[in-house]
């Protein structure tokens, strides 16, 4: 993309990421404490529910919308940048937005796993897979070098994610510590 001096992360995107992270964290806590109960019910009851609508259906619909948005952001970062108000995003800004998209895909996947009643370790492990894919994609395409950033951090980040996923799926990782 072309060069720009605009903010790399629009405020509404940052706010969306924060609220999505908080909602996922709450869903994981509820899932780990009461796997037998529908996960979304306690969350919606905090605000009085949605007038008799099944809480799991509402949570599934919200996660579906999140899946569509996060797929768009990760698969088409340049148009996503423009949709979020960046007129001429730099390669660095597109890379940041793309990686945010992969992170949001992971959070959405973890949310679906939590709704399915999976434990926090499973949710966390599966939620780390899309950001790992984004990291590998960036390494294979040499994006960090094109942005003037050393590749070392990406290798370290990828290694940490692989170790976390393997330990969580192998039953030896602590999801609370990893999160």
C-alpha positions in Angstrom: 0.0 0.0 0.0 0.9 3.6 -0.2 2.6 5.6 2.6 0.4 7.4 5.2 0.9 9.1 8.5 -2.6 8.1 9.8 -2.9 6.1 13.0 -2.0 2.4 12.5 -5.0 1.2 14.4 -8.3 3.2 14.3 -9.9 3.7 17.7 -13.1 1.7 16.9 -11.0 -1.3 15.8 -9.0 -1.2 19.0 -12.2 -0.9 21.1 -13.7 -3.9 19.1 -10.6 -5.9 19.9 -10.8 -5.1 23.6 -14.5 -5.9 23.9 -14.1 -9.2 21.9 -11.2 -10.2 24.2 -13.2 -9.4 27.3 -16.2 -11.3 26.1 -14.0 -14.3 25.2 -12.2 -14.2 28.6 -15.6 -14.2 30.3 -16.9 -17.1 28.1 -13.7 -19.1 28.9 -14.1 -18.5 32.7 -17.8 -19.5 32.6 -17.0 -22.6 30.5 -14.2 -23.7 32.8 -16.3 -23.2 35.9 -19.6 -24.7 34.7 -19.1 -26.8 31.6 -22.5 -28.4 32.1 -24.4 -25.1 31.8 -24.9 -23.2 28.5 -22.0 -20.7 28.4 -23.9 -17.7 27.0 -26.8 -17.8 29.6 -24.8 -16.3 32.5 -23.4 -13.7 30.2 -26.7 -12.5 28.9 -28.4 -12.7 32.4 -25.9 -10.1 33.6 -27.9 -7.6 31.4 -31.3 -9.3 31.7 -31.0 -11.5 28.7 -32.6 -10.8 25.4 -36.4 -11.1 26.0 -36.7 -14.9 25.9 -34.3 -15.5 23.1 -32.0 -18.5 23.5 -28.7 -17.1 24.9 -26.7 -19.7 23.0 -28.3 -18.6 19.7 -27.5 -14.9 20.4 -23.9 -15.8 21.3 -23.6 -18.0 18.1 -25.0 -15.1 16.0 -22.5 -12.7 17.5 -19.7 -15.1 17.0 -20.8 -15.6 13.3 -20.7 -11.9 12.7 -17.3 -11.8 14.4 -16.1 -14.6 12.1 -17.2 -12.8 9.0 -15.5 -9.6 10.1 -12.3 -11.2 11.2 -12.0 -13.3 8.0 -12.4 -10.1 6.0 -9.7 -8.3 8.0 -7.2 -11.2 7.8 -7.9 -12.1 4.2 -8.2 -8.6 2.7 -6.1 -6.2 5.0 -5.8 -3.4 2.5 -9.6 -3.0 1.8 -10.2 -3.6 5.6 -7.8 -0.7 6.4 -9.8 1.5 4.0 -13.1 0.3 5.4 -11.9 1.3 8.9 -10.9 4.8 7.8 -7.3 4.5 6.6 -7.1 6.3 3.2 -3.6 5.1 2.2 -2.3 2.4 4.6 1.4 1.6 4.6 2.6 -2.0 4.3 3.3 -1.9 8.0 -0.3 -0.8 8.8 -1.7 -3.5 6.5 0.5 -6.1 8.2 -0.7 -5.0 11.7 -4.4 -5.1 10.6 -3.9 -8.5 8.9 -2.4 -9.9 12.1 -5.3 -8.3 14.1 -7.6 -10.2 11.8 -5.8 -13.5 12.5 -6.0 -12.8 16.2 -9.8 -12.0 15.9 -10.3 -15.3 13.9 -8.6 -17.1 16.8 -10.7 -15.3 19.4 -13.8 -16.2 17.5 -12.8 -19.8 17.1 -12.1 -20.0 20.8 -15.5 -18.5 21.5 -17.2 -21.2 19.4 -15.2 -23.9 21.2 -16.3 -22.4 24.6 -19.9 -22.4 23.5 -19.5 -26.1 22.6 -18.4 -26.7 26.2 -14.8 -27.3 25.5 -12.4 -26.6 28.4 -10.3 -23.5 28.6 -7.1 -25.3 27.5 -8.8 -26.5 24.3 -10.3 -23.1 23.6 -7.0 -21.4 24.1 -5.0 -23.8 22.0 -7.4 -23.6 19.1 -7.6 -19.9 19.4 -3.8 -19.7 19.0 -3.8 -21.6 15.6 -5.0 -18.7 13.4 -2.4 -16.2 14.8 0.2 -18.9 14.2 -0.9 -19.2 10.6 -0.5 -15.4 10.3 3.0 -15.5 11.7 4.0 -18.3 9.4 2.5 -16.4 6.4 4.5 -13.3 7.4 7.7 -15.3 7.7 7.3 -17.1 4.4 6.6 -13.8 2.6 9.3 -11.9 4.3 6.9 -9.1 5.4 8.9 -8.1 8.5 12.0 -7.4 6.3 9.9 -5.4 3.8 8.7 -3.3 6.8 12.2 -2.9 8.2 11.5 -5.1 11.2 13.9 -7.9 12.2 12.5 -11.4 11.7 13.8 -12.7 15.0 10.7 -11.7 16.9 8.4 -13.5 14.5 10.4 -16.8 15.0 10.2 -16.3 18.7 6.5 -15.5 18.6 5.8 -18.6 16.4 7.9 -20.8 18.7 6.0 -19.7 21.8 2.7 -20.3 20.0 3.7 -23.8 18.9 4.9 -24.7 22.4 1.7 -23.3 23.9 -0.6 -25.2 21.5 1.3 -28.4 22.0 1.4 -28.1 25.8 -2.3 -27.2 26.0 -3.5 -30.0 23.6 -1.1 -32.4 25.4 -2.7 -31.7 28.7 0.4 -30.2 30.3 -0.2 -26.5 29.6 -2.0 -24.1 32.0 -4.4 -22.0 30.0 -4.6 -19.3 32.7 -0.8 -18.9 32.6 -0.7 -18.8 28.8 -3.5 -16.3 28.5 
